[in-house]
Structure formats: structure tokens, C-alpha cells
């Protein structure tokens, strides 16, 4: 609210656009809710538009099996072809009124579709009247999509067309940071970059997001699919070289060999030229020859994509993707990149981008940018990571809620330190026991955040599952976002002493609001230090060489942010109250960020006094727990 109120006023005066980047659906909803409140207080109603990915909003192709897993580029090409066909039909005088019903789900074949009835309806719509309607009552994202569906309008294209008249636009990070999408976004907005007032919410995520965005991966599965593609279409000879199938076979074997050799556990550092050297050793010749073959392979894949597009199928070619990756591989060099061989979560070679500043360059082209997060400190680390420069102003705003509204404790009897877990087989069981005692002592809705799903499953198996209160909600990697939201709504409306289990850094622990009594206690199990791996160690070494603070920036700062994000779920206003418990003896290392941290004593007595003597619940002896939502 503080940022929006001032920036909207500035943007109105200077005729700028406010572009508010969000990471989650919940953040987008909050921005539009606050903008609606501001709009009611100004003389001229504001138009605000929420952008989201085409795939989540496409009414024509939703449910199509062929579309699942399509990239934004692939889906965009399908969409462009159907829009072109729609416009052509208009020019030929065809009747493009949407039919009463369209085929559903797997019954739809892409080759059966020509044009788009939802885009046709949009071309016939009165956009000025629609803009006035949305100014009068700024809709939430769900309300916007429901209206578009009811009127047979494409919600994705409608949002794009409304951007030009909007004062504020929300969008996921990718819309701004992906260069090609950003070019399109600026066209929709109708303003150059220097007339953008940029806001980045949950900005602590941005450096790692940009590193991942700039990284290039060569998964073994992609090579396997590329070989199958060549086999299915009939092998081809490369200029004065092997067949395409043979080249891909060697590439796959080389990737396997390098993973086997260098990924000793989950992953491992790869010598910079290891892949190129392995391929040249197998085939002989020079890197120029290899590039010639790869160029021919990429051209073959591009022809396949064009052919599939003409046939109205998904314009995809694994051969094209693999060939372009191999062509770019030698250019991804130190110090900006480090090469890694990984076994998990998938078998792959990766050129990991260590420098986030290059991908953040567009930020510096905006008229101004505001970077928000309750866990952005250390601010100098964030500023330097994005290359914002010394001129960037930093501001730490103290919490506006009374400090006595939050108590923070730590348990000195347990820890999730890896070495201790390995040396003491009974530690997980003791964590389960202590957690059961803490939940029994807290007479309020409580969230428990573990450092990983793996540890959460071990603690549940060690006895915790048998003492959880009825209706406990457990976050699962397999749980869809829609089902998770339903579970959270049930938790918020459920019993006053309900429990919610998740992971730090997960979907629940960041970006979800639990105001008032929806959540009044948080338990953090362990210190959520980042899992050591080759990429993390390489980043630590890189930051050591550039800032001298590799450990602080790469290990301590992320752990602190995860703790503060988790604890921040329960205090959302000056009237909220809450108790936080960290089950780890190492918690005092973060005392500077946790004012009032004290050892855990008689929690039941403390909780009764703190929450006004509410009844402490008695957990049932054994209640089965489901990991896909709430219990019946």
C-alpha cells in the first residue's frame, strides 16, 4: 500500500505506467485489492490489469493433452497461427460467432481447430466499454477470468489489449526479465522502458531467479527424445560427417559418461571444456567441424518445427533444442558461468549462471524501481547482486506491530544439523516428540515448517502423524495449486487449534497471508540452510572472489530469509499476535534478526497467558493424516 499510493500518484502526474512484478497468485491478488481501495479514493477511477501466462488462460486449448508441457514460445506460435486465421476469416466475411459448446478435453485435436472463436469475439468487442467496466469495479484475477469466460472472450488477449489504457499492470517476473517477452510487454503497454515505474515484490527471490533464468541445461532426457525424433523421421547425413542419429547417440553417451565421472553424489563440477573435448575425441577433427554438424542439425530441427506448425500441431523439435544448446555451450564460460554435472533432480549437464547483474540490466533502464521484501536484508548483498550501484537507496522499515505481540523461542535440545542427524539415530524421534509437545501446548492454529519434504516425512513416520489434530493439512509436492488453496481455506475456517505442515521456502511459507486468528503460531523445525551442492559451492566461491562474503551471502542470508518468511505468516497487522518456536539449538546465530529470542521453557503456561487462557487441545491418540488436502 505504501508503495502503490505514492507510485500511482507519481505515475498519474508523469503519465507513466506502474509495472508491479509478483511471484505468486496471492501477491497479485493483494496488489489488485489494494489498488481497488486506492481507486475508490481518487477523482478518476484507475484501470489495473493482471497479466498471467497464456497457457493458464487459453480457453480454446485448455485440457488438450498435446498442449501440456508446451513452452511459452510453442504455445505462442499456435496462438499466433489461430489469430491470423481468425483475422483472415473476418476479411473473407465469415461468421465467427462462438458456438454454444466446444469439444472438451482429449477429444479435441489441434488439427480440427482453425482460428479461435474466443479471439474472434474479442475482435468484435467494444474495448472502451470493457475498460470502463473494469475501471468502475477493478476485478480480481478470478473475477476477470470468469467474466471473460462467460462472455466467450479470450482472457489472455483481453488483458493484453487493456494494458495500453491501464495505469497499473501486475505480471509474473518472466514477463519483464525474459528479453523476448519484455519486448512484447512494452508493446502492449505502449510506453518505452524509461516511462515504467517498476515494483518488484518478494524481491529477495530475484537474484536466484535471474541466475536460473540465465542458466542453460542439457538434460539426458532431451537427448533421448531428440534421438527418437530422428529415428521416427528417418536418419539424415550431416555434411562430411556422421548421421544425425549417430551424433546424438555419442552426445548422449558423453553426457552419461561425464555425469558418471563427475557427479559423485547429487552433482559435481564439470571441467569447462569437458563436453567439447569428449565429442572431439570421439569424432576427431576440429570444433569448427563440430559446429557445422550442429548447425545442420539445428536447421533440420527448425524445418521439423515449421512442418509441424503447418500441420497445426505443436511446433516442437527436440533435435532443434539440443542442437542450439550444444552450439551455445562453448560460449558459456567462467567467471559468469560454471559447468555442473547432476544426477538429481534429473540427469543433466548445466551451465549455471553465477552473475545475476547482467539479466537485471533492464531494471536500470526503468524510470525508477522499488524492490520490496520483508526479508531483503542484507541490503548491500541484494544491491550488489543485481548491479544496482551505490546510488541505489536502501531503507529498513521497522515492524509496525508492537514487539510484545510476538514471542520467539528456540529449543536447545534438538537440531537438524546434518552431522548430528548422522551421528545420533534418535534425533529425528526426539524432534517428533518435541514437536508433538509444542503442538499440544499451543491452543491456536499453528503452522509447522520443515527444511525439506524428506525430513518432514521422516518426522511424521517417527510418531508425529499419530498425534496431529484432526483436519491437519500437509503440503505435498504432488498437490496442485488449486487443491492446496482449497486445503488452506479449510484450515483457516477449521478448528481453532488446527495444524498446517509445510516446508520453508515452499508455497505456504512465502506469500500467503493468514491475518487475524487464521494463524497465531509458527514452528520452524531446524535451520533451513541451503542444501550443499556443486552450484551452491561455486556461487559461494564466486561471491568470495567478488565481495569477500561468500558464506554470509550464499549460506547465512538465505537461511535467515527463510526463517523470517516463515515467521512472517502469522503477523500481518498491528493487531495480530503470535508465538514462534524454532526447534534447533543453532537459532541464537540469528538473534540479531530475531529480537527477543529466548530459550523455550514452559510453553503451555506461556501460551495460556499470551493468548488469554484459551483451552489447550488434547490430541487424539491416533488420527490418520492425508497429504493431499484436509481430512474429512
C-alpha positions as CSV (number, residue, x, y, z in Angstrom):
1,X,0.0,0.0,0.0
2,X,2.8,2.4,0.9
3,X,4.5,1.9,-2.5
4,X,1.3,1.8,-4.5
5,X,-0.1,5.0,-3.1
6,X,2.9,7.1,-3.9
7,X,3.8,5.5,-7.2
8,X,0.3,5.7,-8.6
9,X,0.2,9.4,-7.7
10,X,3.6,9.9,-9.4
11,X,2.6,7.8,-12.5
12,X,-0.6,9.8,-12.9
13,X,1.3,13.1,-12.8
14,X,4.1,12.0,-15.1
15,X,2.0,9.8,-17.4
16,X,4.0,6.7,-16.5
17,X,2.9,3.1,-16.1
18,X,3.3,1.2,-12.8
19,X,4.5,-2.3,-13.5
20,X,4.2,-4.5,-10.4
21,X,6.1,-7.8,-10.6
22,X,4.8,-10.6,-8.4
23,X,5.9,-14.2,-7.8
24,X,2.7,-15.8,-6.7
25,X,-1.1,-15.6,-7.4
26,X,-1.6,-14.5,-3.8
27,X,0.7,-11.4,-4.3
28,X,-1.1,-10.4,-7.5
29,X,-4.5,-10.6,-5.7
30,X,-3.2,-8.4,-2.9
31,X,-1.8,-5.8,-5.3
32,X,-5.1,-5.5,-7.1
33,X,-7.1,-5.5,-3.9
34,X,-5.0,-2.5,-2.6
35,X,-5.3,-0.8,-6.0
36,X,-9.1,-1.1,-5.8
37,X,-9.1,0.6,-2.4
38,X,-6.9,3.4,-3.8
39,X,-9.1,3.8,-6.8
40,X,-12.1,4.4,-4.6
41,X,-10.3,7.4,-3.1
42,X,-9.1,9.3,-6.2
43,X,-11.1,11.6,-8.5
44,X,-10.5,9.5,-11.6
45,X,-11.0,5.7,-11.4
46,X,-7.9,3.6,-12.1
47,X,-7.7,0.8,-14.6
48,X,-5.4,-2.0,-13.3
49,X,-4.8,-5.2,-15.3
50,X,-3.3,-8.5,-14.1
51,X,-1.2,-10.5,-16.7
52,X,-0.5,-14.2,-16.4
53,X,0.7,-16.9,-18.7
54,X,-1.1,-17.8,-21.9
55,X,-1.4,-21.5,-21.0
56,X,-3.3,-20.8,-17.8
57,X,-5.8,-18.6,-19.6
58,X,-6.3,-20.3,-23.0
59,X,-10.0,-21.3,-23.3
60,X,-9.6,-22.9,-26.7
61,X,-6.8,-25.3,-25.9
62,X,-7.3,-25.9,-22.2
63,X,-7.3,-29.6,-21.4
64,X,-5.6,-30.6,-24.6
65,X,-3.1,-33.4,-24.0
66,X,-0.8,-32.2,-26.7
67,X,-0.5,-28.7,-25.1
68,X,0.5,-29.9,-21.6
69,X,4.2,-29.1,-21.1
70,X,4.3,-26.8,-24.1
71,X,6.8,-23.9,-23.7
72,X,5.6,-20.3,-23.9
73,X,7.2,-20.0,-27.3
74,X,5.4,-23.1,-28.7
75,X,2.0,-22.1,-27.3
76,X,2.6,-18.6,-28.6
77,X,3.1,-19.9,-32.2
78,X,0.0,-21.9,-32.0
79,X,-1.9,-18.9,-30.8
80,X,-0.4,-16.6,-33.5
81,X,-1.5,-19.0,-36.2
82,X,-5.0,-19.2,-35.0
83,X,-5.3,-15.4,-34.5
84,X,-4.0,-15.0,-38.1
85,X,-6.6,-17.4,-39.4
86,X,-9.3,-15.6,-37.4
87,X,-8.4,-12.3,-38.9
88,X,-8.3,-13.8,-42.4
89,X,-11.8,-15.3,-41.8
90,X,-13.1,-11.8,-40.8
91,X,-11.7,-10.3,-44.0
92,X,-13.5,-13.0,-46.0
93,X,-16.7,-12.2,-44.3
94,X,-17.1,-15.4,-42.3
95,X,-19.4,-15.7,-39.4
96,X,-17.2,-16.2,-36.3
97,X,-19.7,-16.1,-33.5
98,X,-18.6,-18.5,-30.8
99,X,-20.6,-21.8,-30.9
100,X,-22.6,-22.8,-27.9
101,X,-20.2,-25.5,-26.9
102,X,-16.7,-26.6,-27.9
103,X,-15.3,-30.1,-27.8
104,X,-13.7,-30.9,-24.4
105,X,-10.5,-32.4,-23.1
106,X,-8.7,-35.2,-25.0
107,X,-11.5,-35.3,-27.7
108,X,-10.0,-32.1,-29.2
109,X,-7.4,-32.5,-31.9
110,X,-5.3,-29.5,-32.8
111,X,-5.8,-30.3,-36.5
112,X,-9.5,-29.9,-36.0
113,X,-9.2,-26.3,-34.9
114,X,-8.8,-23.4,-37.3
115,X,-8.9,-19.9,-35.9
116,X,-10.1,-19.1,-32.4
117,X,-13.7,-18.3,-31.6
118,X,-12.7,-16.5,-28.3
119,X,-10.3,-14.2,-30.2
120,X,-13.0,-13.6,-32.8
121,X,-15.4,-12.5,-30.1
122,X,-12.7,-10.2,-28.7
123,X,-12.2,-8.6,-32.1
124,X,-15.9,-7.7,-32.1
125,X,-16.0,-6.4,-28.5
126,X,-16.2,-2.7,-27.5
127,X,-12.8,-2.4,-25.7
128,X,-13.6,1.1,-24.4
129,X,-16.8,-0.1,-22.8
130,X,-14.9,-3.1,-21.3
131,X,-12.2,-0.7,-20.0
132,X,-14.8,1.5,-18.4
133,X,-16.5,-1.5,-16.8
134,X,-13.2,-2.7,-15.2
135,X,-12.3,0.8,-14.1
136,X,-15.6,1.1,-12.2
137,X,-15.0,-2.2,-10.4
138,X,-11.5,-3.4,-10.5
139,X,-11.9,-7.2,-10.7
140,X,-9.7,-9.8,-9.0
141,X,-7.9,-12.1,-11.4
142,X,-10.5,-14.8,-10.8
143,X,-13.4,-12.4,-11.4
144,X,-11.7,-11.2,-14.6
145,X,-11.3,-14.7,-16.0
146,X,-14.8,-15.7,-15.0
147,X,-16.2,-12.6,-16.8
148,X,-14.2,-13.4,-19.9
149,X,-15.3,-17.0,-20.0
150,X,-18.9,-16.0,-19.5
151,X,-18.7,-13.6,-22.5
152,X,-16.6,-16.0,-24.6
153,X,-13.7,-13.6,-24.7
154,X,-10.1,-14.7,-24.6
155,X,-8.9,-13.6,-21.1
156,X,-5.2,-13.6,-22.1
157,X,-5.8,-11.4,-25.2
158,X,-8.3,-9.2,-23.4
159,X,-5.7,-8.4,-20.6
160,X,-3.1,-7.6,-23.3
161,X,-5.4,-5.2,-25.1
162,X,-6.4,-3.4,-21.8
163,X,-2.7,-2.8,-20.9
164,X,-2.5,0.3,-23.1
165,X,-5.1,2.1,-21.1
166,X,-4.1,0.8,-17.7
167,X,-2.2,2.8,-15.1
168,X,-1.0,-0.3,-13.2
169,X,-0.2,-3.7,-14.6
170,X,0.8,-6.8,-12.5
171,X,2.8,-9.6,-14.1
172,X,4.9,-12.6,-13.1
173,X,8.7,-12.0,-13.1
174,X,9.1,-13.7,-16.5
175,X,7.1,-11.0,-18.4
176,X,9.8,-8.4,-17.5
177,X,13.0,-10.4,-17.2
178,X,12.7,-12.6,-20.2
179,X,14.0,-10.4,-23.1
180,X,11.6,-11.5,-25.8
181,X,8.6,-11.4,-23.6
182,X,9.6,-7.9,-22.3
183,X,9.7,-6.6,-25.8
184,X,6.1,-7.7,-26.3
185,X,5.1,-6.4,-22.9
186,X,6.4,-2.9,-23.7
187,X,4.4,-3.0,-27.0
188,X,1.2,-3.9,-25.1
189,X,1.9,-1.1,-22.5
190,X,2.5,1.4,-25.3
191,X,5.4,3.1,-23.4
192,X,9.2,2.8,-23.5
193,X,11.2,1.4,-20.6
194,X,12.0,4.8,-19.2
195,X,8.3,5.5,-18.6
196,X,8.0,2.4,-16.4
197,X,7.9,2.7,-12.7
198,X,8.8,-0.8,-11.6
199,X,7.9,-2.6,-8.4
200,X,9.4,-6.0,-7.5
201,X,7.5,-7.8,-4.8
202,X,9.2,-10.5,-2.7
203,X,12.4,-9.2,-4.2
204,X,14.7,-11.5,-2.2
205,X,13.8,-14.2,-4.8
206,X,15.1,-12.1,-7.8
207,X,18.9,-12.9,-7.7
208,X,18.4,-16.7,-7.7
209,X,15.6,-16.4,-10.2
210,X,17.8,-14.5,-12.6
211,X,20.6,-17.0,-12.2
212,X,18.3,-19.8,-13.1
213,X,16.9,-17.8,-16.0
214,X,20.4,-17.3,-17.4
215,X,21.4,-20.9,-16.9
216,X,21.5,-23.5,-19.8
217,X,20.8,-27.2,-19.3
218,X,21.4,-30.2,-21.4
219,X,19.2,-33.0,-19.9
220,X,19.8,-36.6,-20.9
221,X,16.1,-37.0,-21.4
222,X,16.1,-34.2,-24.1
223,X,18.9,-36.0,-26.0
224,X,16.9,-39.3,-25.8
225,X,13.8,-37.6,-27.2
226,X,15.9,-36.0,-30.0
227,X,17.3,-39.4,-31.0
228,X,13.8,-40.8,-31.1
229,X,12.7,-37.8,-33.2
230,X,15.4,-38.6,-35.7
231,X,14.6,-42.3,-35.8
232,X,10.9,-41.6,-36.3
233,X,11.6,-39.3,-39.2
234,X,14.4,-41.3,-40.8
235,X,18.0,-40.6,-40.2
236,X,19.9,-37.9,-42.1
237,X,23.6,-37.4,-43.1
238,X,25.4,-34.4,-41.7
239,X,27.9,-32.5,-44.0
240,X,31.0,-34.7,-44.4
241,X,30.3,-36.3,-41.0
242,X,28.2,-38.8,-39.2
243,X,24.4,-39.2,-39.4
244,X,22.2,-37.1,-37.0
245,X,21.3,-40.3,-35.1
246,X,25.0,-41.2,-34.6
247,X,25.9,-37.7,-33.4
248,X,23.1,-37.7,-30.9
249,X,24.0,-41.2,-29.8
250,X,27.5,-40.0,-29.0
251,X,26.2,-36.9,-27.3
252,X,24.0,-39.0,-25.1
253,X,26.8,-41.4,-24.2
254,X,29.2,-38.5,-23.5
255,X,26.7,-36.9,-21.1
256,X,26.2,-40.2,-19.3
257,X,30.0,-40.6,-19.1
258,X,30.5,-37.1,-17.7
259,X,27.7,-37.5,-15.1
260,X,29.1,-40.8,-14.0
261,X,32.6,-39.4,-13.6
262,X,32.0,-36.0,-12.0
263,X,28.6,-36.2,-10.2
264,X,29.9,-38.2,-7.3
265,X,26.7,-37.7,-5.2
266,X,23.9,-35.4,-6.4
267,X,26.1,-33.3,-8.6
268,X,29.7,-32.2,-9.2
269,X,31.7,-29.5,-11.0
270,X,32.5,-30.2,-14.6
271,X,35.8,-29.1,-16.3
272,X,34.9,-26.2,-18.5
273,X,35.6,-27.9,-21.9
274,X,34.9,-31.5,-20.8
275,X,31.9,-32.0,-23.2
276,X,33.5,-30.5,-26.2
277,X,36.7,-32.4,-25.6
278,X,34.8,-35.7,-25.2
279,X,32.9,-35.2,-28.5
280,X,36.0,-34.1,-30.4
281,X,37.9,-37.2,-29.1
282,X,35.2,-39.4,-30.4
283,X,34.8,-37.9,-33.8
284,X,38.2,-36.3,-34.4
285,X,38.5,-33.1,-36.3
286,X,38.0,-29.6,-35.1
287,X,35.5,-27.5,-33.2
288,X,34.6,-25.8,-36.5
289,X,33.6,-29.2,-38.0
290,X,31.5,-30.0,-35.0
291,X,29.8,-26.6,-35.2
292,X,29.0,-27.3,-38.8
293,X,27.3,-30.5,-37.9
294,X,25.4,-28.9,-35.1
295,X,24.3,-26.1,-37.4
296,X,22.9,-28.6,-39.9
297,X,21.2,-30.5,-37.1
298,X,19.6,-27.2,-35.8
299,X,18.4,-26.4,-39.4
300,X,16.8,-29.9,-39.7
301,X,15.0,-29.4,-36.4
302,X,13.8,-26.0,-37.5
303,X,12.3,-27.5,-40.6
304,X,10.6,-30.1,-38.5
305,X,9.1,-27.4,-36.3
306,X,7.9,-25.5,-39.4
307,X,6.4,-28.7,-40.8
308,X,4.5,-29.5,-37.6
309,X,3.3,-25.9,-37.4
310,X,1.9,-26.1,-41.0
311,X,0.1,-29.3,-39.9
312,X,-1.4,-27.4,-36.9
313,X,0.5,-29.5,-34.4
314,X,2.6,-28.2,-31.5
315,X,5.7,-26.7,-33.3
316,X,8.2,-28.7,-31.2
317,X,11.6,-30.3,-32.1
318,X,13.8,-31.8,-29.5
319,X,16.6,-32.0,-32.1
320,X,16.4,-28.2,-32.6
321,X,16.6,-27.6,-28.8
322,X,19.5,-30.0,-28.3
323,X,21.5,-28.6,-31.2
324,X,21.1,-25.0,-30.1
325,X,22.2,-25.9,-26.6
326,X,25.3,-27.6,-27.9
327,X,26.1,-24.7,-30.2
328,X,25.9,-22.2,-27.2
329,X,27.7,-24.5,-24.8
330,X,31.4,-23.4,-25.5
331,X,30.4,-19.7,-25.1
332,X,29.2,-20.2,-21.5
333,X,32.4,-19.7,-19.7
334,X,33.9,-18.5,-16.4
335,X,33.6,-16.3,-14.5
336,X,30.0,-15.7,-15.4
337,X,29.2,-19.5,-15.7
338,X,30.2,-22.7,-14.1
339,X,29.6,-26.1,-15.6
340,X,27.9,-28.8,-13.5
341,X,27.1,-32.5,-14.0
342,X,24.0,-33.5,-12.0
343,X,22.2,-36.7,-11.1
344,X,19.2,-35.1,-9.3
345,X,16.5,-33.9,-9.8
346,X,17.3,-35.1,-13.3
347,X,20.4,-36.4,-15.2
348,X,21.8,-33.3,-16.9
349,X,24.7,-31.1,-17.7
350,X,24.2,-27.5,-16.8
351,X,26.0,-24.2,-17.4
352,X,24.9,-22.4,-14.3
353,X,24.9,-18.5,-14.4
354,X,26.7,-17.1,-11.4
355,X,26.2,-13.4,-12.3
356,X,22.6,-12.0,-11.9
357,X,23.5,-8.5,-12.7
358,X,23.5,-9.0,-16.5
359,X,20.0,-10.3,-16.6
360,X,18.9,-7.4,-14.3
361,X,20.1,-4.7,-16.7
362,X,16.5,-3.9,-17.8
363,X,15.8,-2.7,-14.2
364,X,18.3,0.0,-14.6
365,X,16.5,1.2,-17.8
366,X,13.3,1.9,-16.0
367,X,12.5,5.4,-14.7
368,X,12.6,4.1,-11.2
369,X,12.4,0.8,-9.4
370,X,11.2,-0.2,-5.9
371,X,12.3,-3.5,-4.5
372,X,10.2,-4.8,-1.6
373,X,10.6,-7.7,0.8
374,X,10.2,-8.2,4.5
375,X,13.4,-10.4,4.3
376,X,15.6,-8.4,1.9
377,X,18.5,-7.9,4.2
378,X,21.4,-7.8,3.9
379,X,20.6,-5.0,1.5
380,X,24.1,-4.5,0.2
381,X,24.2,-8.1,-0.9
382,X,21.0,-7.7,-2.9
383,X,22.0,-4.4,-4.4
384,X,25.4,-5.7,-5.5
385,X,24.0,-9.0,-6.8
386,X,21.7,-7.0,-9.2
387,X,24.3,-4.4,-10.0
388,X,22.1,-1.5,-8.9
389,X,25.1,0.6,-7.9
390,X,25.9,2.7,-4.9
391,X,23.3,5.3,-5.9
392,X,20.5,2.9,-5.0
393,X,18.8,4.0,-1.8
394,X,18.3,1.4,0.9
395,X,15.6,1.6,3.6
396,X,14.9,-0.6,6.5
397,X,11.4,0.0,7.9
398,X,10.9,-1.3,11.4
399,X,7.9,-3.6,12.1
400,X,4.8,-1.6,12.7
401,X,3.3,-4.0,15.2
402,X,4.0,-3.8,18.9
403,X,7.0,-6.0,19.7
404,X,5.1,-7.6,22.6
405,X,2.7,-9.1,20.1
406,X,5.3,-11.7,19.1
407,X,7.2,-14.1,21.3
408,X,10.1,-16.0,19.8
409,X,11.6,-19.1,21.4
410,X,14.2,-21.7,20.5
411,X,14.7,-25.3,21.7
412,X,18.3,-26.0,22.7
413,X,17.7,-29.8,23.0
414,X,17.4,-30.7,19.3
415,X,18.9,-29.8,16.0
416,X,18.7,-30.7,12.3
417,X,22.4,-30.2,11.7
418,X,23.4,-32.9,9.2
419,X,26.4,-34.2,11.2
420,X,24.2,-34.6,14.3
421,X,21.5,-36.4,12.4
422,X,24.0,-38.8,11.1
423,X,25.7,-39.4,14.4
424,X,22.6,-39.7,16.5
425,X,19.9,-42.0,15.1
426,X,17.4,-41.0,17.8
427,X,17.5,-37.3,16.9
428,X,14.6,-37.5,14.4
429,X,12.4,-39.3,17.0
430,X,13.3,-36.6,19.6
431,X,12.3,-33.9,17.1
432,X,9.0,-35.7,16.6
433,X,8.4,-35.8,20.4
434,X,9.3,-32.2,20.9
435,X,7.1,-31.1,18.1
436,X,4.2,-33.1,19.5
437,X,4.7,-31.4,22.9
438,X,4.8,-27.9,21.2
439,X,1.6,-28.5,19.3
440,X,-0.1,-29.8,22.4
441,X,0.9,-26.6,24.3
442,X,-0.3,-24.2,21.6
443,X,-4.1,-23.7,21.7
444,X,-4.2,-21.8,18.3
445,X,-3.9,-22.6,14.6
446,X,-0.2,-23.5,14.1
447,X,1.9,-23.8,11.0
448,X,5.0,-26.1,11.1
449,X,7.7,-25.6,8.5
450,X,10.4,-28.2,7.9
451,X,13.6,-27.6,6.0
452,X,12.7,-30.3,3.4
453,X,9.9,-32.7,2.5
454,X,12.3,-35.5,3.2
455,X,12.7,-34.5,6.9
456,X,9.0,-33.8,7.2
457,X,8.2,-37.4,6.1
458,X,10.8,-38.8,8.5
459,X,9.4,-36.9,11.4
460,X,5.8,-37.9,10.6
461,X,7.0,-41.6,10.4
462,X,8.8,-41.2,13.7
463,X,5.5,-40.7,15.6
464,X,4.2,-37.2,14.8
465,X,1.5,-38.4,12.4
466,X,-0.3,-40.2,15.3
467,X,-0.7,-37.1,17.4
468,X,-1.7,-34.5,14.9
469,X,-5.1,-32.8,15.4
470,X,-8.0,-33.8,13.2
471,X,-8.1,-31.8,10.0
472,X,-4.3,-31.3,9.7
473,X,-3.3,-30.0,6.3
474,X,0.1,-31.2,4.9
475,X,1.8,-29.6,1.9
476,X,2.8,-32.1,-0.7
477,X,4.9,-31.8,-3.8
478,X,2.2,-33.7,-5.7
479,X,-0.6,-31.3,-4.6
480,X,-1.9,-29.0,-7.3
481,X,-2.1,-25.3,-6.6
482,X,-5.9,-25.4,-6.8
483,X,-6.2,-28.2,-4.3
484,X,-3.7,-26.5,-2.0
485,X,-5.8,-23.3,-1.9
486,X,-8.9,-25.4,-1.0
487,X,-7.0,-27.0,1.8
488,X,-5.8,-23.7,3.1
489,X,-9.3,-22.2,3.1
490,X,-10.4,-25.3,5.0
491,X,-7.6,-24.8,7.5
492,X,-8.5,-21.1,8.0
493,X,-12.1,-21.9,8.7
494,X,-11.4,-25.1,10.7
495,X,-10.8,-25.8,14.4
496,X,-9.0,-23.1,16.4
497,X,-6.2,-25.5,17.3
498,X,-5.6,-26.8,13.8
499,X,-2.2,-27.6,12.4
500,X,-0.7,-26.9,9.0
501,X,2.6,-28.6,7.9
502,X,4.8,-27.3,5.1
503,X,8.4,-26.6,4.1
504,X,10.4,-23.4,4.4
505,X,10.7,-21.7,1.0
506,X,7.6,-23.6,-0.1
507,X,4.3,-22.4,-1.4
508,X,2.8,-21.9,2.0
509,X,5.8,-20.4,3.8
510,X,6.1,-17.5,1.4
511,X,3.5,-15.1,0.0
512,X,0.3,-16.5,1.7
513,X,-1.5,-14.2,4.2
514,X,-3.0,-15.6,7.4
515,X,-4.5,-12.5,9.1
516,X,-6.2,-12.2,12.5
517,X,-6.6,-15.6,14.1
518,X,-6.2,-17.6,10.9
519,X,-2.6,-18.4,12.1
520,X,-1.2,-17.5,15.5
521,X,1.8,-19.8,15.9
522,X,4.6,-20.9,13.7
523,X,7.1,-23.7,14.4
524,X,10.3,-23.8,12.3
525,X,11.9,-27.2,12.5
526,X,15.7,-26.8,12.1
527,X,17.7,-24.1,10.5
528,X,17.0,-24.1,6.7
529,X,20.5,-23.7,5.4
530,X,20.6,-24.2,1.6
531,X,21.4,-27.8,0.7
532,X,25.2,-28.0,-0.2
533,X,25.7,-28.8,-3.8
534,X,28.2,-28.0,-6.6
535,X,26.2,-24.9,-7.8
536,X,26.0,-23.5,-4.3
537,X,29.7,-24.0,-3.6
538,X,30.6,-22.5,-7.0
539,X,28.3,-19.5,-6.2
540,X,29.9,-19.2,-2.8
541,X,33.4,-19.1,-4.3
542,X,32.3,-16.6,-6.9
543,X,30.8,-14.3,-4.2
544,X,34.0,-14.7,-2.2
545,X,36.0,-13.5,-5.1
546,X,33.7,-10.6,-5.9
547,X,32.6,-9.5,-2.4
548,X,34.7,-11.4,0.1
549,X,31.4,-12.5,1.8
550,X,30.6,-15.8,0.1
551,X,29.5,-17.7,3.3
552,X,27.4,-14.8,4.6
553,X,25.7,-14.1,1.3
554,X,25.3,-17.6,0.0
555,X,24.5,-19.6,3.2
556,X,23.6,-17.4,6.2
557,X,21.5,-14.8,4.3
558,X,19.2,-17.4,2.5
559,X,18.6,-19.3,5.8
560,X,17.8,-16.1,7.6
561,X,15.3,-15.1,4.9
562,X,13.6,-18.5,5.0
563,X,13.1,-18.3,8.8
564,X,11.8,-14.7,8.6
565,X,9.5,-15.5,5.7
566,X,8.0,-18.5,7.7
567,X,7.6,-16.4,10.9
568,X,6.0,-13.6,8.9
569,X,3.0,-15.7,8.0
570,X,1.3,-15.1,11.4
571,X,1.8,-11.3,12.0
572,X,0.0,-9.4,9.2
573,X,-1.2,-6.3,11.1
574,X,-0.6,-4.3,14.2
575,X,-3.4,-6.2,15.9
576,X,-2.1,-9.8,15.2
577,X,-0.4,-11.8,17.9
578,X,1.7,-14.9,17.6
579,X,4.2,-17.3,19.2
580,X,7.2,-18.6,17.1
581,X,9.3,-21.6,18.1
582,X,12.5,-22.7,16.4
583,X,13.4,-26.3,17.1
584,X,17.1,-26.0,16.8
585,X,19.9,-25.1,19.2
586,X,21.6,-23.0,16.5
587,X,18.9,-20.4,16.5
588,X,20.9,-17.8,18.5
589,X,23.2,-17.4,15.5
590,X,20.3,-15.4,14.0
591,X,19.5,-13.5,17.2
592,X,20.1,-10.1,15.5
593,X,17.3,-10.8,13.1
594,X,15.0,-12.3,15.9
595,X,14.6,-9.6,18.6
596,X,13.6,-11.1,21.9
597,X,14.7,-14.7,21.1
598,X,14.8,-16.8,24.3
599,X,15.1,-20.5,25.3
600,X,11.9,-22.5,25.3
601,X,10.6,-23.0,28.8
602,X,7.0,-23.9,30.0
603,X,5.4,-23.2,26.6
604,X,1.9,-24.3,27.8
605,X,1.8,-21.7,30.6
606,X,3.3,-19.1,28.4
607,X,0.8,-19.8,25.6
608,X,-2.2,-19.7,28.1
609,X,-1.1,-16.3,29.4
610,X,-0.2,-14.9,25.9
611,X,-3.5,-16.0,24.3
612,X,-5.7,-15.2,27.2
613,X,-6.2,-18.6,28.7
614,X,-7.6,-20.4,25.7
615,X,-8.2,-24.1,26.1
616,X,-5.3,-26.3,25.2
617,X,-6.5,-29.1,22.8
618,X,-6.0,-32.7,23.7
619,X,-4.7,-34.5,20.5
620,X,-6.4,-37.8,19.7
621,X,-4.3,-40.9,20.3
622,X,-4.1,-41.7,16.6
623,X,-5.5,-39.8,13.6
624,X,-4.7,-40.7,10.1
625,X,-3.3,-37.7,8.1
626,X,-3.8,-37.1,4.3
627,X,-1.1,-35.3,2.3
628,X,-3.4,-34.2,-0.5
629,X,-5.7,-31.8,1.4
630,X,-7.7,-31.7,4.6
631,X,-9.1,-34.7,6.4
632,X,-12.8,-35.4,6.1
